[in-house]
Amino acid sequence: MELTDEITIPAPCAQVYAALNDTDVLRKCIPGCEEITRHSETELEAKVVLKIGPVKARFTGAVVLDPVDPPREFHLTGSGTGGAAGFAKGGAQITLEEDGGQTLLRYTARADVGGKLAQLGSRLIMGTTRKLSAQFFDNLAAELTETDTGTPKAEA
């Protein structure tokens, strides 16, 4: 399954890149995220609780970041298991482009699922993936939006 989209985030490119590499920001923005641990500059581990259709599970996964051309482009790959619910693995290519004080973020993500998740059908999984992705980027934009004092939340 593949998902491609672009989002405009009301913050400069460098700030968006920094936020996408900040475990505190990611924990706040990833739907269902309970914990993120940084093991190195490029390796993260996350625990996330998700409900996809009738299947609810706690996933533990590893993510590897590959900064191709910081802050303009990076790739990530990951895999996670959700016990009896199954597993997921995949990756994403992310590009950031400065656009008048804002950032145009483009991504292409691909994922493979197995176990009970694979039995749910691609339409349900794709719909849930789109919803979670939109929720993540809405949360990220809110995290980077200026507060009443004019200081971006991510820097406050």
C-alpha positions in Angstrom: 0.0 0.0 0.0 1.3 3.5 -0.8 0.2 6.9 0.4 1.3 10.2 -1.1 0.3 13.7 0.1 1.5 17.2 0.6 0.8 19.5 3.4 1.6 23.2 4.1 2.9 23.8 7.6 2.9 27.4 9.0 6.5 27.3 10.1 10.0 27.7 8.4 11.6 24.6 6.9 14.4 24.4 9.5 11.8 24.5 12.4 9.7 21.7 10.8 12.8 19.6 10.2 13.8 20.0 13.8 10.3 19.2 15.1 10.2 16.0 12.9 13.4 14.9 14.7 12.4 15.9 18.2 11.1 12.9 20.2 9.0 15.2 22.5 7.2 16.8 19.5 6.8 13.4 17.9 5.3 11.9 21.0 2.7 14.7 21.2 1.9 14.5 17.4 1.7 10.7 16.7 -1.8 9.5 17.4 -1.9 6.9 20.2 1.8 7.4 21.0 2.7 6.4 24.6 6.5 6.6 24.4 9.4 7.3 22.1 13.0 6.5 23.0 16.0 7.7 21.0 18.7 5.1 20.9 21.0 7.1 18.6 20.9 10.0 16.2 19.1 7.8 13.6 17.4 5.1 15.6 14.1 5.5 17.6 11.8 3.1 19.3 8.1 3.9 19.8 5.1 2.4 21.6 1.8 3.3 20.1 -1.8 2.1 20.8 -3.9 2.0 17.6 -7.4 0.9 16.7 -7.9 -0.2 13.1 -11.5 -1.3 12.6 -12.2 -3.9 15.2 -8.5 -4.5 16.0 -7.0 -2.6 18.9 -3.4 -3.3 19.8 -0.2 -1.8 21.3 2.5 -1.7 18.8 6.2 -1.6 19.6 8.4 -0.5 16.7 11.8 0.6 15.6 12.4 3.5 13.2 15.6 4.4 11.4 16.0 8.0 10.1 18.2 8.6 7.1 18.9 12.3 6.7 19.6 12.5 2.9 19.8 16.3 2.5 18.9 18.0 5.8 16.8 20.0 6.2 15.2 19.4 2.8 14.9 15.6 2.6 15.0 12.6 4.7 13.9 9.0 4.6 12.7 6.7 7.3 12.1 3.0 7.6 10.4 1.1 10.4 8.8 -2.1 11.5 6.5 -2.8 14.4 4.7 -5.7 16.0 1.3 -5.6 17.7 1.2 -9.1 19.2 -1.8 -11.1 18.0 -2.9 -8.1 15.9 0.0 -8.6 13.5 2.8 -6.5 12.2 3.6 -3.6 10.0 6.7 -2.5 8.2 7.4 0.3 5.7 9.0 3.6 5.1 8.6 7.1 3.9 10.4 9.7 1.8 9.9 13.2 3.0 10.8 16.4 1.3 10.5 19.9 2.8 10.4 23.1 0.7 10.5 26.6 2.0 7.5 28.6 0.8 7.4 32.2 2.0 7.9 31.5 5.7 5.9 28.3 5.5 7.0 24.8 4.6 5.5 22.6 1.9 6.0 19.0 3.1 5.6 16.2 0.6 5.7 12.6 1.5 5.4 9.1 -0.1 4.8 6.3 2.4 4.5 2.6 1.8 3.5 -0.1 4.2 3.0 -3.8 4.4 0.9 -5.4 7.1 0.4 -9.0 8.2 -1.6 -11.0 10.8 -5.1 -9.9 11.8 -4.4 -6.5 10.3 -4.0 -8.0 6.8 -7.4 -9.7 7.1 -9.2 -6.3 7.5 -8.9 -5.4 3.9 -6.9 -2.7 2.1 -9.8 -0.1 2.0 -10.2 -0.1 5.8 -6.4 0.0 6.4 -5.9 2.8 3.8 -8.7 4.8 5.2 -7.3 4.5 8.7 -3.8 5.3 7.5 -5.0 8.5 5.8 -6.9 9.5 8.9 -3.9 8.9 11.2 -1.6 10.7 8.8 -3.9 13.8 8.6 -4.2 13.8 12.4 -0.4 13.6 12.8 0.2 16.6 10.5 -2.7 18.6 12.1 -1.0 18.0 15.5 2.4 19.0 14.1 1.0 22.2 12.6 -0.7 23.0 15.9 2.5 22.3 17.8 4.4 24.7 15.5 1.8 27.4 15.4 2.6 30.6 17.3 1.0 31.1 20.8 -0.4 34.4 21.9 3.1 35.6 22.9 4.4 35.1 19.4 6.7 32.2 20.5 6.2 28.9 18.6 5.0 26.2 20.9 7.8 23.9 19.9 10.3 26.5 21.2 8.3 27.5 24.3 
